[in-house]
Amino acid sequence: MEPWLERAAALRPDRVAIEAPDGALTYAELLDRARAAARGMQGVVAIDEPPGLEFAVQLHGALLAGAAAMPVDRRLNARERSALTRSAAPGTALIVHTSGTTGAPRPVELTQGNILANALGTAVALGHDPGERWLCPLPLSHVGGLMVLLRSAVYATTVVIGTEIRDDVTLASLVPTMLARLLEAGAPPPPRLRAIMLGGAPADRTLLVRARDAGWPVAPTYGLTQACSAVTV
């Protein structure tokens, strides 16, 4: 059973846990909905939801139930989704598929210990703000976006699902293409932004210099699914 959501709801019940295009949920509300979703969940729970509130509810519901949560990429067709589901076997907290850049996507089993270690390591690398608001425009079916949701639950802070760089965000997870588009648009960095975890693809040195000169606090990151996202920051 996942301890973080219950702990966050006990410590900060009225804190917004997640903001998304389809609304917002406090930690108390997220826990209530996740507990309801957890009823009957067992084995491998495939999560086939768009990025938003219901995805978070299903994810935490599976973890509360002691099932293995397996996010599914909605861009896959029905045959591909079925193949991924058949390839998975329970025994862990998460089953996340690799990106498939060097072959077919492969299921990777991640434990609650993996999740906690990654969350704590990221906090050491980037620091921790109790009022953190972490922007996540990344797909939640892959580990980079998924871990933003889970780190926020461990920290009892807020995750913001969406693509808008708002003034109130303090951290953001982006890929180089997203950062390049921000620079091309001449967008100024938000006043509270402490760092951008930049990963998912190699970052060209020219891009990093442009970002630095424009005042964007970029933290180049390397990670992989098998290590539960970020390894170096």
TIKOL-645175 format. One record per residue (C-alpha): residue in one letter; chain; x, y negated, z. Coordinates in Angstrom, 3 decimals. Example, Ala and Ser with C-alpha at 12.3 -4.5 7.8 and 13.67 -1.06 7.14 Angstrom:
REM residues 2
@res:A, chain:A, east:12.300, north:4.500, up:7.800
@res:S, chain:A, east:13.670, north:1.060, up:7.140
REM end
This chain:
REM residues 233
@res:M, chain:A, east:0.000, north:0.000, up:0.000
@res:E, chain:A, east:1.235, north:-3.473, up:-0.897
@res:P, chain:A, east:1.992, north:-5.542, up:2.223
@res:W, chain:A, east:2.642, north:-8.929, up:0.599
@res:L, chain:A, east:-0.853, north:-9.958, up:-0.443
@res:E, chain:A, east:-2.324, north:-9.140, up:2.966
@res:R, chain:A, east:0.504, north:-10.997, up:4.693
@res:A, chain:A, east:0.096, north:-14.042, up:2.418
@res:A, chain:A, east:-3.670, north:-14.082, up:3.014
@res:A, chain:A, east:-3.119, north:-13.907, up:6.779
@res:L, chain:A, east:-0.525, north:-16.697, up:6.806
@res:R, chain:A, east:-1.974, north:-18.997, up:4.147
@res:P, chain:A, east:-5.561, north:-17.987, up:3.394
@res:D, chain:A, east:-6.450, north:-21.325, up:1.802
@res:R, chain:A, east:-3.291, north:-21.636, up:-0.290
@res:V, chain:A, east:-3.966, north:-21.289, up:-4.010
@res:A, chain:A, east:-2.419, north:-17.990, up:-5.067
@res:I, chain:A, east:-2.996, north:-18.325, up:-8.798
@res:E, chain:A, east:-4.135, north:-21.003, up:-11.211
@res:A, chain:A, east:-5.051, north:-19.952, up:-14.731
@res:P, chain:A, east:-7.105, north:-21.203, up:-17.676
@res:D, chain:A, east:-10.088, north:-19.273, up:-16.273
@res:G, chain:A, east:-9.959, north:-20.780, up:-12.780
@res:A, chain:A, east:-8.115, north:-20.446, up:-9.482
@res:L, chain:A, east:-8.095, north:-18.142, up:-6.458
@res:T, chain:A, east:-6.842, north:-18.716, up:-2.938
@res:Y, chain:A, east:-4.989, north:-15.925, up:-1.184
@res:A, chain:A, east:-8.089, north:-15.067, up:0.847
@res:E, chain:A, east:-10.206, north:-14.884, up:-2.304
@res:L, chain:A, east:-7.589, north:-12.881, up:-4.199
@res:L, chain:A, east:-7.323, north:-10.374, up:-1.349
@res:D, chain:A, east:-11.116, north:-9.929, up:-1.196
@res:R, chain:A, east:-11.377, north:-9.326, up:-4.923
@res:A, chain:A, east:-8.319, north:-7.053, up:-5.002
@res:R, chain:A, east:-9.718, north:-4.934, up:-2.167
@res:A, chain:A, east:-12.972, north:-4.535, up:-4.072
@res:A, chain:A, east:-11.099, north:-3.608, up:-7.254
@res:A, chain:A, east:-8.942, north:-1.094, up:-5.357
@res:R, chain:A, east:-11.900, north:1.155, up:-4.586
@res:G, chain:A, east:-11.596, north:4.247, up:-6.726
@res:M, chain:A, east:-8.194, north:3.351, up:-8.170
@res:Q, chain:A, east:-5.725, north:6.219, up:-8.198
@res:G, chain:A, east:-2.945, north:7.673, up:-10.305
@res:V, chain:A, east:-1.912, north:5.342, up:-13.145
@res:V, chain:A, east:-4.073, north:2.232, up:-13.553
@res:A, chain:A, east:-3.714, north:0.674, up:-17.011
@res:I, chain:A, east:-4.266, north:-3.098, up:-16.846
@res:D, chain:A, east:-5.580, north:-4.316, up:-20.175
@res:E, chain:A, east:-6.511, north:-7.908, up:-19.324
@res:P, chain:A, east:-5.423, north:-11.282, up:-20.755
@res:P, chain:A, east:-3.167, north:-13.446, up:-18.550
@res:G, chain:A, east:-5.458, north:-14.842, up:-15.879
@res:L, chain:A, east:-7.340, north:-14.163, up:-12.681
@res:E, chain:A, east:-8.654, north:-10.693, up:-13.512
@res:F, chain:A, east:-5.179, north:-9.483, up:-14.410
@res:A, chain:A, east:-3.957, north:-10.560, up:-10.958
@res:V, chain:A, east:-6.958, north:-8.934, up:-9.284
@res:Q, chain:A, east:-6.395, north:-5.619, up:-11.077
@res:L, chain:A, east:-2.636, north:-5.694, up:-10.407
@res:H, chain:A, east:-2.982, north:-6.302, up:-6.684
@res:G, chain:A, east:-5.923, north:-3.918, up:-6.476
@res:A, chain:A, east:-3.811, north:-1.086, up:-7.853
@res:L, chain:A, east:-0.965, north:-1.895, up:-5.474
@res:L, chain:A, east:-3.334, north:-2.021, up:-2.496
@res:A, chain:A, east:-4.765, north:1.353, up:-3.500
@res:G, chain:A, east:-1.315, north:2.923, up:-3.698
@res:A, chain:A, east:-1.774, north:3.549, up:-7.416
@res:A, chain:A, east:0.796, north:2.859, up:-10.124
@res:A, chain:A, east:-0.092, north:-0.360, up:-11.958
@res:M, chain:A, east:0.737, north:-0.263, up:-15.672
@res:P, chain:A, east:0.271, north:-3.511, up:-17.631
@res:V, chain:A, east:-0.572, north:-2.930, up:-21.289
@res:D, chain:A, east:0.426, north:-5.259, up:-24.115
@res:R, chain:A, east:-2.843, north:-6.442, up:-25.665
@res:R, chain:A, east:-1.133, north:-6.938, up:-29.029
@res:L, chain:A, east:-0.879, north:-3.164, up:-29.441
@res:N, chain:A, east:-3.549, north:-1.255, up:-31.344
@res:A, chain:A, east:-5.712, north:1.414, up:-29.708
@res:R, chain:A, east:-3.450, north:4.273, up:-30.843
@res:E, chain:A, east:-0.340, north:2.568, up:-29.460
@res:R, chain:A, east:-2.037, north:1.801, up:-26.141
@res:S, chain:A, east:-3.172, north:5.402, up:-25.822
@res:A, chain:A, east:0.374, north:6.630, up:-26.463
@res:L, chain:A, east:1.756, north:4.369, up:-23.738
@res:T, chain:A, east:-0.830, north:5.574, up:-21.252
@res:R, chain:A, east:-0.050, north:9.242, up:-21.999
@res:S, chain:A, east:3.687, north:8.607, up:-21.520
@res:A, chain:A, east:3.241, north:7.353, up:-17.953
@res:A, chain:A, east:3.278, north:9.417, up:-14.780
@res:P, chain:A, east:2.423, north:8.206, up:-11.224
@res:G, chain:A, east:4.790, north:8.125, up:-8.285
@res:T, chain:A, east:5.798, north:4.479, up:-7.968
@res:A, chain:A, east:4.291, north:1.012, up:-7.627
@res:L, chain:A, east:4.703, north:-0.214, up:-11.214
@res:I, chain:A, east:5.139, north:1.288, up:-14.635
@res:V, chain:A, east:6.416, north:-1.369, up:-17.021
@res:H, chain:A, east:7.423, north:-0.702, up:-20.607
@res:T, chain:A, east:10.640, north:-1.980, up:-22.130
@res:S, chain:A, east:10.409, north:-4.524, up:-24.939
@res:G, chain:A, east:11.311, north:-1.981, up:-27.603
@res:T, chain:A, east:13.979, north:-4.153, up:-29.244
@res:T, chain:A, east:16.294, north:-1.156, up:-29.680
@res:G, chain:A, east:13.660, north:1.530, up:-30.165
@res:A, chain:A, east:10.190, north:2.536, up:-29.043
@res:P, chain:A, east:9.046, north:0.944, up:-25.745
@res:R, chain:A, east:9.844, north:3.258, up:-22.841
@res:P, chain:A, east:8.086, north:3.417, up:-19.461
@res:V, chain:A, east:10.174, north:2.300, up:-16.486
@res:E, chain:A, east:9.115, north:3.161, up:-12.937
@res:L, chain:A, east:9.631, north:0.415, up:-10.337
@res:T, chain:A, east:9.132, north:0.715, up:-6.602
@res:Q, chain:A, east:7.965, north:-1.781, up:-4.010
@res:G, chain:A, east:11.584, north:-1.888, up:-2.854
@res:N, chain:A, east:12.649, north:-2.973, up:-6.356
@res:I, chain:A, east:10.054, north:-5.745, up:-6.340
@res:L, chain:A, east:11.044, north:-7.024, up:-2.903
@res:A, chain:A, east:14.771, north:-6.935, up:-3.690
@res:N, chain:A, east:14.228, north:-8.940, up:-6.875
@res:A, chain:A, east:12.071, north:-11.508, up:-5.075
@res:L, chain:A, east:14.613, north:-11.974, up:-2.300
@res:G, chain:A, east:17.536, north:-12.140, up:-4.735
@res:T, chain:A, east:15.801, north:-14.777, up:-6.834
@res:A, chain:A, east:15.087, north:-16.858, up:-3.730
@res:V, chain:A, east:18.771, north:-16.703, up:-2.797
@res:A, chain:A, east:19.815, north:-17.722, up:-6.321
@res:L, chain:A, east:17.325, north:-20.560, up:-6.806
@res:G, chain:A, east:16.437, north:-21.541, up:-3.256
@res:H, chain:A, east:12.938, north:-21.399, up:-1.853
@res:D, chain:A, east:10.304, north:-24.113, up:-1.525
@res:P, chain:A, east:7.261, north:-23.207, up:0.641
@res:G, chain:A, east:5.194, north:-25.371, up:-1.697
@res:E, chain:A, east:6.507, north:-23.623, up:-4.838
@res:R, chain:A, east:4.397, north:-23.805, up:-7.986
@res:W, chain:A, east:5.898, north:-21.439, up:-10.546
@res:L, chain:A, east:4.803, north:-21.906, up:-14.158
@res:C, chain:A, east:4.518, north:-18.687, up:-16.172
@res:P, chain:A, east:3.719, north:-18.909, up:-19.903
@res:L, chain:A, east:5.223, north:-15.440, up:-20.527
@res:P, chain:A, east:3.283, north:-12.229, up:-21.307
@res:L, chain:A, east:2.289, north:-10.432, up:-18.106
@res:S, chain:A, east:2.663, north:-7.051, up:-19.792
@res:H, chain:A, east:6.452, north:-7.419, up:-19.651
@res:V, chain:A, east:8.591, north:-7.621, up:-16.557
@res:G, chain:A, east:9.662, north:-11.260, up:-16.905
@res:G, chain:A, east:6.150, north:-12.630, up:-16.587
@res:L, chain:A, east:4.881, north:-9.892, up:-14.298
@res:M, chain:A, east:7.516, north:-10.583, up:-11.666
@res:V, chain:A, east:6.471, north:-14.238, up:-11.414
@res:L, chain:A, east:3.098, north:-13.012, up:-10.144
@res:L, chain:A, east:4.674, north:-10.604, up:-7.691
@res:R, chain:A, east:7.382, north:-12.965, up:-6.428
@res:S, chain:A, east:4.706, north:-15.552, up:-5.692
@res:A, chain:A, east:2.805, north:-13.013, up:-3.597
@res:V, chain:A, east:5.977, north:-12.135, up:-1.675
@res:Y, chain:A, east:6.657, north:-15.845, up:-1.083
@res:A, chain:A, east:2.968, north:-16.723, up:-0.440
@res:T, chain:A, east:3.289, north:-19.522, up:-3.007
@res:T, chain:A, east:1.390, north:-20.472, up:-6.174
@res:V, chain:A, east:1.782, north:-19.121, up:-9.694
@res:V, chain:A, east:0.473, north:-21.233, up:-12.570
@res:I, chain:A, east:-0.500, north:-19.248, up:-15.667
@res:G, chain:A, east:-0.418, north:-21.315, up:-18.838
@res:T, chain:A, east:1.716, north:-23.187, up:-21.327
@res:E, chain:A, east:1.349, north:-26.782, up:-20.110
@res:I, chain:A, east:4.405, north:-28.259, up:-18.362
@res:R, chain:A, east:2.559, north:-30.113, up:-15.602
@res:D, chain:A, east:4.022, north:-32.687, up:-13.234
@res:D, chain:A, east:3.395, north:-30.522, up:-10.170
@res:V, chain:A, east:5.361, north:-27.415, up:-11.203
@res:T, chain:A, east:8.611, north:-26.729, up:-9.330
@res:L, chain:A, east:9.902, north:-23.683, up:-11.244
@res:A, chain:A, east:9.262, north:-22.330, up:-14.724
@res:S, chain:A, east:10.125, north:-19.133, up:-16.574
@res:L, chain:A, east:10.780, north:-19.804, up:-20.269
@res:V, chain:A, east:12.421, north:-18.190, up:-23.270
@res:P, chain:A, east:14.843, north:-20.254, up:-25.395
@res:T, chain:A, east:12.282, north:-20.894, up:-28.142
@res:M, chain:A, east:9.928, north:-22.526, up:-25.621
@res:L, chain:A, east:12.695, north:-24.753, up:-24.285
@res:A, chain:A, east:13.701, north:-25.756, up:-27.821
@res:R, chain:A, east:10.132, north:-26.814, up:-28.585
@res:L, chain:A, east:10.007, north:-28.971, up:-25.452
@res:L, chain:A, east:13.224, north:-30.709, up:-26.476
@res:E, chain:A, east:11.996, north:-31.198, up:-30.037
@res:A, chain:A, east:8.840, north:-32.803, up:-28.691
@res:G, chain:A, east:10.875, north:-35.149, up:-26.515
@res:A, chain:A, east:9.018, north:-34.033, up:-23.403
@res:P, chain:A, east:10.476, north:-35.357, up:-20.121
@res:P, chain:A, east:11.130, north:-32.861, up:-17.292
@res:P, chain:A, east:8.463, north:-32.859, up:-14.554
@res:P, chain:A, east:9.579, north:-34.830, up:-11.488
@res:R, chain:A, east:9.374, north:-31.846, up:-9.103
@res:L, chain:A, east:10.928, north:-29.257, up:-11.427
@res:R, chain:A, east:13.885, north:-27.627, up:-9.651
@res:A, chain:A, east:14.892, north:-25.047, up:-12.237
@res:I, chain:A, east:13.949, north:-23.247, up:-15.413
@res:M, chain:A, east:14.734, north:-19.543, up:-15.427
@res:L, chain:A, east:15.716, north:-19.180, up:-19.063
@res:G, chain:A, east:15.852, north:-15.620, up:-20.336
@res:G, chain:A, east:14.371, north:-13.051, up:-22.684
@res:A, chain:A, east:16.892, north:-13.830, up:-25.438
@res:P, chain:A, east:20.397, north:-15.297, up:-25.800
@res:A, chain:A, east:20.522, north:-19.062, up:-25.243
@res:D, chain:A, east:22.624, north:-20.990, up:-27.732
@res:R, chain:A, east:25.219, north:-23.263, up:-26.102
@res:T, chain:A, east:23.973, north:-26.207, up:-28.142
@res:L, chain:A, east:20.489, north:-25.721, up:-26.696
@res:L, chain:A, east:21.841, north:-25.650, up:-23.149
@res:V, chain:A, east:23.823, north:-28.856, up:-23.697
@res:R, chain:A, east:20.802, north:-30.604, up:-25.204
@res:A, chain:A, east:18.667, north:-29.517, up:-22.242
@res:R, chain:A, east:21.270, north:-30.716, up:-19.744
@res:D, chain:A, east:21.595, north:-34.081, up:-21.453
@res:A, chain:A, east:17.799, north:-34.481, up:-21.446
@res:G, chain:A, east:17.625, north:-33.773, up:-17.704
@res:W, chain:A, east:16.113, north:-30.293, up:-17.845
@res:P, chain:A, east:17.511, north:-28.121, up:-14.985
@res:V, chain:A, east:18.165, north:-24.884, up:-16.850
@res:A, chain:A, east:19.355, north:-21.711, up:-15.110
@res:P, chain:A, east:20.345, north:-19.170, up:-17.802
@res:T, chain:A, east:19.220, north:-15.743, up:-16.673
@res:Y, chain:A, east:19.982, north:-12.171, up:-17.672
@res:G, chain:A, east:17.671, north:-9.353, up:-16.744
@res:L, chain:A, east:16.213, north:-6.064, up:-17.868
@res:T, chain:A, east:13.101, north:-4.034, up:-17.195
@res:Q, chain:A, east:15.008, north:-1.272, up:-15.451
@res:A, chain:A, east:16.295, north:-3.769, up:-12.871
@res:C, chain:A, east:12.897, north:-5.390, up:-12.239
@res:S, chain:A, east:13.674, north:-8.533, up:-14.246
@res:A, chain:A, east:16.479, north:-10.959, up:-13.347
@res:V, chain:A, east:19.905, north:-9.566, up:-12.505
@res:T, chain:A, east:22.004, north:-12.735, up:-12.800
@res:V, chain:A, east:20.982, north:-16.390, up:-12.615
REM end
